C-alpha cells in the first residue's frame, strides 16, 4: 500500500529549494537558534521546579564549621526550594572522600588540606577504579578563618620546637593532624615521616576532639593542638579552667612558601581571658581559610542560589545559631569570596562565580565598542555581498534581456530573409543555452527567454507558411496563363498547323524555363504538360 507524504513536509522542502544559499543559511540558523532557546527555557523551568536534594558533610558537631553549616541549612531551606541534609563527620579528610565518592554534594574543608587530600585520595584509587571518583571539589565561599592554636600547661614549654618528645592530645587523622605535621616538619620535629612527639590519637581509631580535651584536662597530654576559629569555646575552657597557655607559632610567611594556603595571623592579647590576660601578649600564628566546597556536578543555578542566600542573609544565618554557641555568631561577618590564588589548587564553582560577578559587565557590555565595530564591519560586508549579488543578478538579467530582445526583433520582416532570420534565431538560442551552462544567466531568465524564442519561432513558421502559400498561388496563376495560351492556340482557326505547332513548342520552352526558375511548381508543370499533349494531339488531327 503506497504511503502518502506529509504535505507540510513537502511544502517546507519546496520552500527551502526556492531559497538562495544565503537565505537558506539565515533561515536554518534562525531555526536552530529558536529550537535551542526553547529547549534552554524548558530546561531552566524543569530545574527551578525540581527540588534539589543535597548532602552537606560538615565535620564535628561541636566545631564552628558544623554550627555555621547548620545555620546555613536552615536559612537556605527557608528561602528556597533546596533541601540540605547535614551530616557529621570526622573532618576535612572524610568530607573530601565523601564528596569524591558522590556521597556528599557540599562539604566544609581546611584550605591547606584540600589539595593534599585530593592527591592522596586519587593515589589510593587503583587504576581500574578511577571511575569511582565521581566528582571534583569546587570552592563556593570562605566561611571564616581557622587559626592554629597550641595549648600547653608546662611553663617550661615556651616554643613549638620544645614539644620534642612530648605528648600531644590530637586525633591522628583529619585536617588538624595534617596541619600539625606540616608545622612539626618545618620545626624539625619529624623523623622518617613520623613526628618526634607522641600523638595520643594514634592509639585509637575512635579518638576525637572531646577525648583529646579530656586527656589534656587529666594531664595525660602535655599539649593540645587545634585548628579552630579564634574564641573557640573548647580552647577557652582549657585556658580558663585548666591553666592552659597559648604558645606562638611563628614563621608563617616562611611556611607559606611551601604551603601557599597558610596566612600569617595574630592572636590578640587577652583573646581568651582578660584578667590576667591570656595570652599575655599578642602571639604569632598561622591562619587558614575554612571553605564551603561543592561538587563540580551540582547545577550552576543551584550553587548560585545557595551563594546568593548566604551573602544576602548573613544576619539571618547569625540569628539561626543557637545561644549555646554565641561565640560563633561573629564569624558570619567574615564570610567572603574565595581568592583565585588561595593555594588550595581548586577552582571556584561556576555557579558561585555567576553570583560574585553579577554586577560585573557582561562580555557584550565590556566589549560593546569592539563588538559594535565588528557588527558594523559585518553589516558592511553583508551589504556589499548583497549588492554584489544584486549586481551579478542584474548582469545576468541584462544578458538575458539581450537574448530576449534579439529573439523578439527577429520577428520583424524587414531584418532580412526568412531563412536568415530563422538561422539567427537558432544561433541566439544556442548562445543563451551556453550562457545558462556557464551561469552567466539564471534559470528563471532562461525560461523567460525560452518563451520569447518560442513566440518568435512560431511567428517565423507562420510567416514561412504564408510565403509558401503566396508562392504556390502565384505558380498556379502562371501555370493557368500558360494553359490559357495553349487553349487559345487550339481555338485559333487562322494559323496553319505548322505555325500552331511551333508556337505550342515555344510555350512549352517558357514553361520549362519557369520550372527551372521555380516560378511554377512541378505539379503545375505536370498539369500544363497534360494540356500541352491534348493540344498537340488536336493540332495533329487537323
ZIZIWO-V375030 format. One record per residue. N is the residue number from 1. OMEGA is omega in whole degrees, -180 to 180 (* if undefined). Layout:
# ZIZIWO-V375030
n: [N/N]
omega: [OMEGA/OMEGA]
This chain:
# ZIZIWO-V375030
n: [1/2/3/4/5/6/7/8/9/10/11/12/13/14/15/16/17/18/19/20/21/22/23/24/25/26/27/28/29/30/31/32/33/34/35/36/37/38/39/40/41/42/43/44/45/46/47/48/49/50/51/52/53/54/55/56/57/58/59/60/61/62/63/64/65/66/67/68/69/70/71/72/73/74/75/76/77/78/79/80/81/82/83/84/85/86/87/88/89/90/91/92/93/94/95/96/97/98/99/100/101/102/103/104/105/106/107/108/109/110/111/112/113/114/115/116/117/118/119/120/121/122/123/124/125/126/127/128/129/130/131/132/133/134/135/136/137/138/139/140/141/142/143/144/145/146/147/148/149/150/151/152/153/154/155/156/157/158/159/160/161/162/163/164/165/166/167/168/169/170/171/172/173/174/175/176/177/178/179/180/181/182/183/184/185/186/187/188/189/190/191/192/193/194/195/196/197/198/199/200/201/202/203/204/205/206/207/208/209/210/211/212/213/214/215/216/217/218/219/220/221/222/223/224/225/226/227/228/229/230/231/232/233/234/235/236/237/238/239/240/241/242/243/244/245/246/247/248/249/250/251/252/253/254/255/256/257/258/259/260/261/262/263/264/265/266/267/268/269/270/271/272/273/274/275/276/277/278/279/280/281/282/283/284/285/286/287/288/289/290/291/292/293/294/295/296/297/298/299/300/301/302/303/304/305/306/307/308/309/310/311/312/313/314/315/316/317/318/319/320/321/322/323/324/325/326/327/328/329/330/331/332/333/334/335/336/337/338/339/340/341/342/343/344/345/346/347/348/349/350/351/352/353/354/355/356/357/358/359/360/361/362/363/364/365/366/367/368/369/370/371/372/373/374/375/376/377/378/379/380/381/382/383/384/385/386/387/388/389/390/391/392/393/394/395/396/397/398/399/400/401/402/403/404/405/406/407/408/409/410/411/412/413/414/415/416/417/418/419/420/421/422/423/424/425/426/427/428/429/430/431/432/433/434/435/436/437/438/439/440/441/442/443/444/445/446/447/448/449/450/451/452/453/454/455/456/457/458/459/460/461/462/463/464/465/466/467/468/469/470/471/472/473/474/475/476/477/478/479/480/481/482/483/484/485/486/487/488/489/490/491/492/493/494/495/496/497/498/499/500/501/502/503/504/505/506/507/508/509/510/511/512/513/514/515/516/517/518/519/520/521/522/523/524/525/526/527/528/529/530/531/532/533/534/535/536/537/538/539/540/541/542]
omega: [-177/179/180/180/179/-179/179/179/178/179/179/180/179/179/-179/-179/-178/-178/173/-176/-179/179/177/-180/180/-178/-179/179/179/179/180/179/180/179/179/180/179/179/179/180/180/-180/180/178/179/-180/-178/-178/179/-180/179/177/-176/176/-179/176/-165/177/-178/-180/179/-179/-177/-177/179/-178/179/179/179/178/178/179/-178/-176/179/180/179/-173/179/177/-179/176/-179/175/-177/-179/175/-177/-180/177/-172/-177/180/180/-178/176/180/-179/-179/180/179/180/178/179/178/178/169/-175/173/-177/-176/-175/-170/-177/-180/-178/-179/178/-180/-180/-179/-180/179/180/174/-178/-179/-176/-178/-179/180/176/-170/-175/174/-176/174/-177/178/-178/169/-178/178/177/170/175/175/-176/-178/-178/177/177/-177/-180/179/178/-176/-180/-179/-176/178/177/-178/180/-179/-180/-177/175/-174/174/-178/179/176/-176/180/-178/179/180/179/180/179/179/-179/179/-180/-178/176/-179/178/178/179/177/177/-179/179/176/178/178/-177/-178/-180/-178/-177/177/-176/-179/-178/-177/-179/178/178/178/179/178/178/180/-177/177/173/180/179/-177/177/-179/180/168/-173/176/179/-178/-179/-174/-180/178/-180/-180/179/180/-174/-173/-173/178/178/177/177/177/176/171/-173/176/179/-179/177/179/-180/179/-179/-178/-173/-179/-180/176/175/-177/179/168/-174/173/178/-178/-177/176/-176/-175/-13/-174/174/2/-177/179/179/-175/171/175/180/177/174/180/169/-172/164/-173/-180/173/178/-177/-179/-178/-178/-179/179/180/179/-180/178/180/179/-178/-180/-174/-179/-177/-178/-179/179/177/179/180/-179/177/-176/-180/177/-178/-177/-179/-178/-175/-179/-179/-178/-179/-177/177/-177/178/175/175/180/-179/-174/177/-179/-178/178/-179/174/-179/-180/179/177/178/180/177/-177/-176/-179/180/179/179/178/179/180/180/-176/-177/-175/-178/-179/180/178/178/179/-180/179/179/179/-180/178/178/179/178/179/178/179/178/178/178/179/179/179/180/179/178/177/-179/179/179/178/178/178/178/-179/-180/178/-180/-178/-179/-179/174/-179/-177/-176/-177/178/-179/-178/-177/179/179/178/179/180/178/179/178/178/178/180/180/179/179/177/177/177/179/-180/179/174/171/-179/178/179/179/179/177/178/177/-178/177/178/179/180/-179/-180/-180/178/179/179/178/178/179/179/-180/178/180/178/179/179/179/180/179/180/178/178/180/179/179/180/179/179/179/178/-180/179/180/180/177/-178/-178/-177/-176/-172/-174/-178/-177/-178/180/178/-179/-179/180/179/178/178/178/179/179/179/-180/179/179/178/177/178/180/179/175/173/-179/178/179/177/179/180/178/179/-179/177/179/180/-178/-179/-179/-180/179/-179/-180/-179/-179/180/*]
